[in-house]
C-alpha cells in the first residue's frame, strides 16, 4: 500500500490505491475469520468480523465494486451536476459507509434542495448495498466453516453441480436407486429470525443488520423468486446472494440436526445412513438419493419431527412418494406443455430437481452405451428437439434448456469431429454435419459461422451455464 494511502485514509487519491493488494487484504481477513471459526475462537472471530466491516480499506474496495459495477448512472450524475465528486472524496466518503443509518450531509455541497434529495436517496442506496456486500463476505466464510467442522460422511451435502461428476458414475451403477425430493419453501414462512441468528456467531452490528433484513421479509421474497420457474438467477444482485447464503446455511443446519436425531434413534443403523446416501440442494429443494428404501423412509419421518420440534405447526401433510430412479427412458416426461391466452403454446422444463437429475442420468447412460456415429446423430437429434421448441420458450427457460444439452454439441462433439474427420477442413465438416442455419442460444447463425466460433465461446450464457455442465460429463 502506498505511503500516501497509509498516512491519511480521509484524503485518498483513487489512482494511488493498489487494488490487487487490497483484494489480497480482504482475502487475508476472510481466511483468518475462517480459521478462528474452525478452531472455535469466537472472540477472535468477532474481532476480525468487526475489522472486515469497519476497515476504511475494505470499505473503499466495496465502494469501488458497487459504484463501478452497479451504479454507473449515479456516478455520471455526480460528474454532471456537481464538482464535489472528486477522487479524494471517495476516500472521505468511505468513512461514512458503516452499519448505521446516519449520514453527515455536509459532504454534499448542494444548494438546490431537489438535487440534494435526489442524490441523498441514491447515496443511501449506495450505503445499503455496501452493507450488504460486507455482510455477504462474512457469511461466505461462516457458511464454509460450518460445513467443514461438521461430518461430511453423513450428509454429503453439496450444490447440485459441485459433486455431481464424482458421484454420478456410482449412482448410475446402482440398479436399485431410490429418490425423494423435499420441498423447503414452506419452512421459511414459519421460521423466526432467532432460528438463524442464534446459530450464526456474528458480532452485534451484523446481527442487527440481518435481523432488520429478515424482519422486512426479504428472505421470503427471495425464496419465492428462487422457487419461481420464470426467474433467472443473477448473483450480481447482492441482496439475492445474501438470501442464497442464508438458505444454504438453513439447509446445512437442517442436515446437521437431523443427523443427531437419526443417531439418537436406537432402531437406526448409522452405517446404513452413511453408505450410498447423497443429498443435493437446488435453491429450495433437496434431492435425496440412496440404494436403500428404508434410509429414505427414515429420513422422511425424522424430517417431519424436525419441523415440529422447531415450532412449525403442521396443518396438513402431503405424502412424498419415494420412487425408483429407473422408470422409463424418454425425454417427454421432463417437460410440461400448456396453452394460455398470453402465449399460444409454451414449453417449460419442470422446476424439479428430480426431473433434472433423471434427464442428465438418461443422457449420461446414452453417452456411455452408444459409440461412433450413432451416438453423434442421436445427440444431434436431441439438440434439434430443443432448438425447435426454443422458439416457444420464455427467455429464462430457454437458457435453462440450453444449459442441459448444448455443451454436448459445442464441446464434447468437437473432440469427436476432430477424431473422426481430422483431415477435413472446417468448411467440409460444416457441410457434412450441420444444416445451413444454426441456432446459438436465441440467435440465428448463418452457415458461414463455424460452430465453435468466438460468438459462442465469448457468450455470457456459455460461460455462466455450460462450463459447469461440462464438468458433469468430462471423464
C-alpha positions as CSV (number, residue, x, y, z in Angstrom):
1,X,0.0,0.0,0.0
2,X,1.4,3.4,-0.9
3,X,2.7,5.8,1.8
4,X,0.2,8.4,0.8
5,X,-2.7,6.0,1.4
6,X,-1.3,4.8,4.7
7,X,-0.9,8.3,6.1
8,X,-4.4,9.5,5.7
9,X,-7.5,7.5,4.9
10,X,-9.6,10.6,4.6
11,X,-7.7,12.1,1.6
12,X,-7.2,9.1,-0.7
13,X,-6.5,9.6,-4.4
14,X,-8.2,6.8,-6.3
15,X,-5.3,6.1,-8.7
16,X,-2.8,5.5,-5.8
17,X,-4.8,2.6,-4.5
18,X,-3.2,-0.8,-5.2
19,X,-6.3,-2.8,-5.9
20,X,-4.6,-6.2,-6.1
21,X,-3.1,-5.7,-2.6
22,X,-6.4,-4.6,-1.3
23,X,-8.2,-7.7,-2.6
24,X,-5.5,-9.8,-1.0
25,X,-6.1,-8.0,2.3
26,X,-9.8,-8.8,2.2
27,X,-9.0,-12.4,1.4
28,X,-6.5,-12.5,4.3
29,X,-9.2,-11.2,6.7
30,X,-11.7,-13.8,5.5
31,X,-9.2,-16.6,5.8
32,X,-8.4,-15.5,9.4
33,X,-12.1,-15.5,10.3
34,X,-12.5,-18.9,8.8
35,X,-9.5,-20.3,10.8
36,X,-10.9,-18.7,14.0
37,X,-14.4,-20.2,13.4
38,X,-13.0,-23.7,12.7
39,X,-10.9,-23.6,15.9
40,X,-13.9,-22.2,17.9
41,X,-12.1,-19.0,18.7
42,X,-15.3,-17.0,18.5
43,X,-14.0,-13.9,20.4
44,X,-11.2,-13.6,17.8
45,X,-13.7,-14.2,15.0
46,X,-15.9,-11.4,16.3
47,X,-12.9,-9.0,16.3
48,X,-11.9,-9.9,12.8
49,X,-15.5,-9.5,11.6
50,X,-15.6,-6.0,13.0
51,X,-12.3,-5.3,11.3
52,X,-13.7,-6.5,8.0
53,X,-16.9,-4.5,8.1
54,X,-15.3,-1.3,9.5
55,X,-11.9,-1.1,7.9
56,X,-11.6,2.0,5.7
57,X,-9.5,0.0,3.2
58,X,-12.2,-2.7,2.9
59,X,-14.9,-0.1,2.6
60,X,-13.0,1.5,-0.3
61,X,-12.9,-1.8,-2.1
62,X,-16.6,-2.4,-1.5
63,X,-17.4,1.1,-2.6
64,X,-15.5,0.6,-5.9
65,X,-17.3,-2.6,-6.6
66,X,-20.7,-1.1,-6.0
67,X,-20.1,2.2,-7.9
68,X,-18.4,0.8,-10.9
69,X,-20.5,-2.4,-11.3
70,X,-23.9,-1.3,-10.2
71,X,-24.2,2.5,-10.2
72,X,-22.6,3.9,-13.3
73,X,-25.6,6.3,-13.8
74,X,-25.2,7.6,-10.3
75,X,-21.5,8.4,-10.9
76,X,-22.3,10.2,-14.2
77,X,-25.0,12.3,-12.4
78,X,-22.4,13.4,-9.9
79,X,-20.0,14.4,-12.6
80,X,-22.7,16.3,-14.5
81,X,-24.5,18.1,-11.6
82,X,-21.7,18.8,-9.2
83,X,-18.0,19.2,-8.9
84,X,-17.8,17.7,-5.4
85,X,-17.4,14.1,-6.5
86,X,-13.6,14.2,-6.9
87,X,-11.2,11.3,-6.4
88,X,-10.2,12.3,-2.8
89,X,-13.9,12.5,-1.8
90,X,-14.2,8.7,-2.4
91,X,-11.8,8.1,0.5
92,X,-13.5,10.7,2.6
93,X,-16.9,9.2,1.9
94,X,-15.8,5.7,2.7
95,X,-15.7,6.6,6.4
96,X,-19.5,7.0,6.3
97,X,-20.1,3.5,4.9
98,X,-20.9,1.9,8.2
99,X,-23.8,-0.1,9.6
100,X,-25.7,2.9,10.9
101,X,-28.4,4.9,9.2
102,X,-26.9,8.3,10.0
103,X,-25.1,10.4,7.4
104,X,-23.3,13.7,7.6
105,X,-24.9,15.7,4.7
106,X,-22.1,18.3,4.8
107,X,-20.1,16.0,2.5
108,X,-22.5,17.1,-0.2
109,X,-22.3,20.7,-1.2
110,X,-25.7,21.1,-2.9
111,X,-27.7,24.3,-2.6
112,X,-30.8,23.2,-4.5
113,X,-33.0,21.1,-2.3
114,X,-34.4,18.9,-5.0
115,X,-30.9,17.9,-6.2
116,X,-29.9,17.2,-2.6
117,X,-32.9,15.0,-2.0
118,X,-32.3,13.1,-5.2
119,X,-28.7,12.5,-4.6
120,X,-29.2,11.6,-0.9
121,X,-31.7,9.0,-1.9
122,X,-29.1,7.5,-4.3
123,X,-26.4,7.8,-1.7
124,X,-28.4,5.9,0.9
125,X,-29.0,3.2,-1.7
126,X,-25.2,3.0,-2.2
127,X,-24.8,2.7,1.6
128,X,-27.3,-0.1,1.7
129,X,-25.5,-2.1,-1.0
130,X,-22.2,-1.6,0.7
131,X,-23.5,-3.0,4.0
132,X,-25.0,-6.0,2.1
133,X,-21.7,-6.6,0.3
134,X,-19.7,-6.6,3.5
135,X,-22.3,-8.8,5.2
136,X,-22.0,-11.3,2.3
137,X,-18.2,-11.5,2.7
138,X,-18.6,-12.5,6.4
139,X,-21.4,-15.0,5.7
140,X,-19.4,-16.7,3.0
141,X,-16.7,-17.5,5.5
142,X,-19.1,-18.7,8.1
143,X,-21.0,-21.0,5.7
144,X,-17.8,-22.7,4.6
145,X,-16.5,-23.1,8.2
146,X,-19.8,-24.6,9.3
147,X,-19.6,-27.2,6.6
148,X,-16.0,-28.0,7.3
149,X,-16.5,-28.5,11.0
150,X,-19.4,-31.0,10.6
151,X,-19.4,-34.6,9.4
152,X,-19.3,-34.7,5.7
153,X,-19.6,-38.5,5.8
154,X,-23.3,-38.3,6.7
155,X,-24.9,-35.6,4.6
156,X,-22.5,-35.3,1.7
157,X,-24.3,-32.0,1.1
158,X,-23.3,-30.2,-2.0
159,X,-24.5,-27.9,-4.6
160,X,-26.1,-29.9,-7.4
161,X,-23.3,-29.1,-9.8
162,X,-20.3,-29.4,-7.4
163,X,-20.1,-33.2,-6.6
164,X,-22.3,-34.5,-9.5
165,X,-19.4,-35.7,-11.6
166,X,-17.7,-37.6,-8.7
167,X,-20.9,-39.3,-7.6
168,X,-22.7,-39.8,-10.9
169,X,-20.9,-42.9,-12.0
170,X,-21.7,-44.7,-8.7
171,X,-25.3,-43.6,-8.9
172,X,-25.7,-45.0,-12.4
173,X,-24.4,-48.4,-11.3
174,X,-27.0,-48.7,-8.6
175,X,-29.8,-50.6,-10.2
176,X,-32.0,-50.2,-7.0
177,X,-31.5,-46.5,-6.6
178,X,-34.4,-44.6,-4.9
179,X,-35.0,-40.9,-4.6
180,X,-37.3,-38.4,-2.8
181,X,-37.5,-34.6,-3.3
182,X,-38.0,-32.5,-0.2
183,X,-39.6,-29.0,-0.8
184,X,-38.3,-26.4,1.7
185,X,-40.2,-23.4,0.6
186,X,-42.9,-23.6,3.3
187,X,-40.5,-23.8,6.3
188,X,-39.2,-20.3,5.7
189,X,-42.6,-18.8,6.3
190,X,-42.6,-20.3,9.8
191,X,-39.0,-19.7,10.7
192,X,-38.3,-16.9,13.2
193,X,-35.3,-14.6,12.9
194,X,-33.9,-16.3,16.1
195,X,-33.6,-19.6,14.3
196,X,-30.8,-18.3,12.0
197,X,-29.3,-15.6,14.2
198,X,-28.8,-17.8,17.2
199,X,-26.8,-20.2,15.1
200,X,-24.6,-17.6,13.5
201,X,-21.6,-16.5,15.5
202,X,-21.6,-12.9,14.3
203,X,-21.0,-9.6,16.0
204,X,-23.8,-7.3,17.1
205,X,-23.7,-4.9,14.2
206,X,-24.0,-7.7,11.7
207,X,-26.7,-9.4,13.8
208,X,-28.8,-6.2,14.0
209,X,-28.4,-5.6,10.3
210,X,-29.5,-9.2,9.4
211,X,-32.4,-9.1,11.9
212,X,-33.7,-6.0,10.3
213,X,-33.1,-7.5,6.9
214,X,-35.1,-10.7,7.8
215,X,-37.9,-8.8,9.6
216,X,-38.6,-6.8,6.3
217,X,-39.4,-10.2,4.7
218,X,-36.6,-10.0,2.2
219,X,-35.7,-13.7,2.7
220,X,-39.2,-14.8,2.0
221,X,-39.3,-12.7,-1.2
222,X,-36.0,-14.3,-2.3
223,X,-37.4,-17.8,-1.6
224,X,-40.3,-17.0,-3.8
225,X,-38.1,-15.8,-6.6
226,X,-35.8,-18.8,-6.4
227,X,-38.8,-21.1,-6.4
228,X,-40.3,-19.5,-9.5
229,X,-39.7,-21.2,-12.8
230,X,-39.7,-17.8,-14.6
231,X,-36.9,-16.3,-12.5
232,X,-33.4,-16.0,-13.8
233,X,-30.8,-16.1,-11.1
234,X,-28.4,-13.3,-11.1
235,X,-25.7,-13.4,-8.4
236,X,-24.6,-9.9,-9.1
237,X,-27.6,-8.9,-7.0
238,X,-26.1,-8.7,-3.6
239,X,-29.4,-8.9,-1.8
240,X,-30.2,-12.1,-3.7
241,X,-26.8,-13.5,-2.9
242,X,-27.3,-13.0,0.8
243,X,-30.6,-14.7,0.7
244,X,-29.0,-17.7,-1.1
245,X,-26.3,-17.9,1.5
246,X,-28.9,-17.9,4.3
247,X,-30.9,-20.6,2.5
248,X,-27.8,-22.8,2.1
249,X,-27.0,-22.2,5.8
250,X,-30.5,-23.3,6.8
251,X,-30.2,-26.5,4.8
252,X,-26.9,-27.2,6.5
253,X,-28.5,-26.7,9.9
254,X,-31.3,-29.0,8.9
255,X,-29.0,-31.8,7.9
256,X,-26.8,-31.3,11.0
257,X,-29.8,-31.5,13.4
258,X,-31.4,-34.4,11.6
259,X,-28.1,-36.3,11.8
260,X,-28.2,-36.2,15.6
261,X,-31.9,-37.1,15.6
262,X,-31.2,-40.1,13.5
263,X,-28.2,-41.1,15.6
264,X,-30.4,-41.0,18.7
265,X,-32.8,-43.5,17.2
266,X,-32.0,-46.9,18.6
267,X,-33.5,-48.6,15.6
268,X,-31.4,-46.6,13.2
269,X,-28.3,-48.2,11.6
270,X,-25.7,-45.4,11.4
271,X,-23.6,-47.3,8.9
272,X,-26.5,-47.7,6.6
273,X,-27.1,-44.0,6.7
274,X,-23.6,-43.1,5.6
275,X,-23.2,-45.5,2.7
276,X,-24.7,-44.7,-0.7
277,X,-26.7,-41.8,0.6
278,X,-26.5,-38.5,-1.3
279,X,-28.2,-35.2,-0.8
280,X,-28.1,-32.5,-3.5
281,X,-29.5,-29.0,-3.0
282,X,-31.0,-26.7,-5.6
283,X,-32.2,-23.4,-4.1
284,X,-35.2,-24.5,-2.0
285,X,-35.2,-28.2,-2.9
286,X,-33.3,-31.2,-1.6
287,X,-32.9,-34.3,-3.7
288,X,-32.1,-37.4,-1.6
289,X,-30.7,-40.5,-3.3
290,X,-30.0,-43.9,-1.8
291,X,-29.9,-47.5,-2.8
292,X,-31.8,-48.3,0.4
293,X,-35.6,-47.6,0.6
294,X,-35.5,-47.7,4.4
295,X,-33.0,-45.0,4.7
296,X,-35.1,-42.5,2.8
297,X,-38.2,-43.5,4.7
298,X,-36.5,-42.9,8.0
299,X,-35.1,-39.6,6.8
300,X,-38.6,-38.5,5.7
301,X,-40.1,-39.3,9.1
302,X,-37.3,-37.6,11.1
303,X,-37.6,-34.5,8.8
304,X,-41.3,-34.3,9.9
305,X,-40.2,-34.5,13.5
306,X,-37.6,-31.8,12.9
307,X,-40.3,-29.4,11.6
308,X,-42.5,-30.0,14.7
309,X,-39.6,-29.6,17.1
310,X,-38.7,-26.2,15.5
311,X,-42.2,-24.8,16.1
312,X,-43.7,-25.5,12.7
313,X,-47.4,-26.1,13.0
314,X,-48.2,-28.8,10.5
315,X,-51.7,-28.1,9.3
316,X,-51.7,-30.9,6.7
317,X,-49.3,-33.3,5.1
318,X,-48.7,-34.3,1.5
319,X,-47.3,-37.8,1.0
320,X,-44.0,-37.6,-0.6
321,X,-43.6,-40.7,-2.7
322,X,-40.3,-42.5,-2.8
323,X,-39.7,-43.6,-6.3
324,X,-37.2,-45.7,-8.2
325,X,-34.9,-43.7,-10.4
326,X,-35.1,-46.2,-13.3
327,X,-38.7,-45.9,-14.6
328,X,-38.7,-45.2,-18.3
329,X,-36.3,-43.5,-20.5
330,X,-37.8,-40.8,-22.7
331,X,-37.4,-37.0,-22.8
332,X,-41.0,-36.0,-22.9
333,X,-41.6,-36.7,-19.2
334,X,-39.2,-33.9,-18.3
335,X,-41.2,-31.2,-19.9
336,X,-44.7,-29.8,-19.4
337,X,-46.7,-28.2,-22.2
338,X,-49.7,-25.9,-21.6
339,X,-51.7,-23.3,-23.5
340,X,-52.7,-19.9,-22.3
341,X,-54.2,-16.7,-23.7
342,X,-50.9,-14.9,-23.5
343,X,-48.9,-17.5,-25.2
344,X,-50.3,-19.7,-27.9
345,X,-48.2,-22.6,-26.7
346,X,-45.4,-22.6,-24.1
347,X,-43.0,-25.4,-23.1
348,X,-41.1,-25.3,-19.8
349,X,-38.7,-27.6,-18.1
350,X,-40.2,-28.9,-14.8
351,X,-39.0,-26.9,-11.8
352,X,-38.0,-30.2,-10.2
353,X,-34.5,-31.2,-9.1
354,X,-35.5,-34.9,-9.6
355,X,-36.5,-34.2,-13.2
356,X,-33.2,-32.5,-13.9
357,X,-31.3,-35.5,-12.3
358,X,-33.2,-38.0,-14.4
359,X,-32.7,-36.1,-17.6
360,X,-28.9,-35.9,-17.0
361,X,-28.8,-39.5,-15.9
362,X,-30.5,-40.7,-19.1
363,X,-28.2,-38.6,-21.3
364,X,-25.2,-40.0,-19.4
365,X,-26.4,-43.6,-20.0
366,X,-26.8,-42.8,-23.7
367,X,-23.3,-41.4,-23.9
368,X,-21.8,-44.4,-22.2
369,X,-23.7,-47.0,-24.2
370,X,-23.6,-45.6,-27.7
371,X,-20.5,-45.2,-29.7
372,X,-19.5,-43.8,-33.0
373,X,-21.8,-42.0,-35.4
374,X,-25.0,-43.5,-33.8
375,X,-24.1,-41.6,-30.7
376,X,-23.3,-38.4,-32.6
377,X,-26.5,-38.5,-34.6
378,X,-28.6,-39.1,-31.5
379,X,-27.1,-36.0,-29.8
380,X,-27.8,-34.0,-33.0
381,X,-31.4,-35.1,-32.8
382,X,-31.7,-34.1,-29.1
383,X,-30.2,-30.8,-29.9
384,X,-32.7,-30.2,-32.8
385,X,-35.5,-31.1,-30.5
386,X,-34.6,-28.4,-28.1
387,X,-33.8,-25.9,-30.9
388,X,-37.3,-26.5,-32.4
389,X,-39.0,-25.8,-29.1
390,X,-36.7,-23.0,-28.0
391,X,-38.8,-20.5,-30.1
392,X,-41.7,-21.2,-27.7
393,X,-39.7,-20.7,-24.5
394,X,-39.6,-17.6,-22.3
395,X,-36.1,-16.2,-22.3
396,X,-35.1,-17.7,-18.9
397,X,-36.5,-21.1,-19.6
398,X,-34.8,-21.2,-23.0
399,X,-31.4,-20.5,-21.3
400,X,-32.0,-23.2,-18.8
401,X,-32.9,-25.7,-21.5
402,X,-29.7,-24.9,-23.5
403,X,-27.7,-25.4,-20.4
404,X,-28.6,-29.1,-20.4
405,X,-27.5,-30.2,-23.8
406,X,-25.8,-27.5,-25.9
407,X,-22.4,-28.0,-24.4
408,X,-22.6,-31.6,-25.9
409,X,-22.7,-30.0,-29.3
410,X,-20.1,-27.3,-28.8
411,X,-17.6,-29.2,-26.6
412,X,-17.9,-32.9,-26.4
413,X,-18.7,-33.3,-30.1
414,X,-15.9,-31.0,-31.2
415,X,-13.5,-33.6,-29.9
416,X,-15.4,-36.4,-31.7
417,X,-15.4,-34.5,-35.0
418,X,-11.6,-33.9,-34.8
419,X,-11.0,-37.6,-34.1
420,X,-13.3,-38.8,-36.9
421,X,-12.6,-36.3,-39.6
422,X,-9.3,-34.6,-38.7
423,X,-8.3,-34.4,-42.3
424,X,-11.3,-32.3,-43.3
425,X,-11.5,-28.6,-43.4
426,X,-13.9,-26.6,-41.3
427,X,-16.0,-25.9,-44.5
428,X,-16.3,-29.6,-45.3
429,X,-17.1,-30.5,-41.7
430,X,-19.9,-27.9,-41.7
431,X,-21.3,-29.2,-44.9
432,X,-21.2,-32.8,-43.7
433,X,-22.6,-32.5,-40.2
434,X,-24.6,-29.3,-39.8
435,X,-27.6,-27.7,-41.6
436,X,-27.5,-24.4,-43.5
437,X,-28.8,-22.5,-40.5
438,X,-27.7,-22.9,-36.9
439,X,-29.3,-21.6,-33.7
440,X,-26.9,-20.4,-31.0
441,X,-29.0,-19.6,-27.9
442,X,-31.7,-17.3,-29.2
443,X,-29.7,-16.1,-32.2
444,X,-29.9,-17.5,-35.7
445,X,-26.4,-18.2,-37.1
446,X,-25.8,-18.5,-40.9
447,X,-23.9,-21.3,-42.5
448,X,-20.8,-19.2,-42.7
449,X,-20.4,-19.3,-38.9
450,X,-18.3,-22.2,-37.5
451,X,-20.0,-23.9,-34.6
452,X,-17.0,-23.1,-32.3
453,X,-16.7,-19.5,-33.3
454,X,-15.8,-16.7,-30.8
455,X,-19.5,-15.7,-30.8
456,X,-20.3,-18.9,-28.9
457,X,-17.1,-19.1,-26.8
458,X,-17.5,-15.5,-25.6
459,X,-21.2,-15.7,-24.9
460,X,-22.2,-14.8,-21.3
461,X,-24.7,-17.7,-21.3
462,X,-21.9,-20.1,-22.4
463,X,-19.6,-19.0,-19.6
464,X,-22.3,-18.9,-17.0
465,X,-24.0,-22.2,-17.6
466,X,-22.1,-24.5,-19.8
467,X,-18.7,-24.7,-18.1
468,X,-20.4,-26.1,-15.1
469,X,-22.4,-28.6,-17.1
470,X,-19.2,-29.7,-19.0
471,X,-17.7,-30.9,-15.7
472,X,-20.6,-33.3,-15.2
473,X,-19.8,-35.2,-18.4
474,X,-16.0,-35.0,-18.6
475,X,-14.4,-38.3,-18.0
